């Protein structure tokens, strides 16, 4: 069974631009969560989707948004990028909530 | 409140056992996890334990849970150089469908 895939793996943007990251969960998994990892703040929860519905959202500004499609694939969008948005963005998929499997991440650099 | 704490660094000799400790604060946590992260990679799920268990063993890995003290530990037997990585402890709050991570423990294995 294929694992969680994230695209792109690396991204360089400039301040003020917007970016869209994609996550394909493990086949059959309906829950997708997003996390931001930075050296200063560590791993922080962004949001979680289940069957196209956002069930929970972390403490991030409205510039961070996401959605989930009917095939469970998810995208997250960050608008008006700031230097502090530079991070590794990780996606996790789960079927029952107990086993959360992570993808390799997308490393975003904002210049 | 939600808080997970880990020591930041552990150095062991190859062949010895490693013990990584973690404390958490949310008594409603349903599952507690250990993840491994190697440089430039995502998070690899090592093992997890349900909150009503005391111990779980999986090959070289042993997880001990003291629910009264909210203390979790991961023991790696016969530690190898390939075990060098950052290990994250995380609690899963089912009501919010999210993982709360510790800051990670960097394990260095030397000959």
Interface residues (C-beta under 8 A of the other chain):
Chain A: X4 X6 X31 X33 X35 X42 X43 X45 X48 X50 X55 X56 X58 X90 X92 X97 X98 X99 X100 X101 X102 X103 X104 X105
Chain B: X30 X31 X33 X35 X41 X42 X43 X44 X45 X48 X50 X88 X90 X92 X94 X96 X97 X98 X99 X100 X101 X102 X103 X104
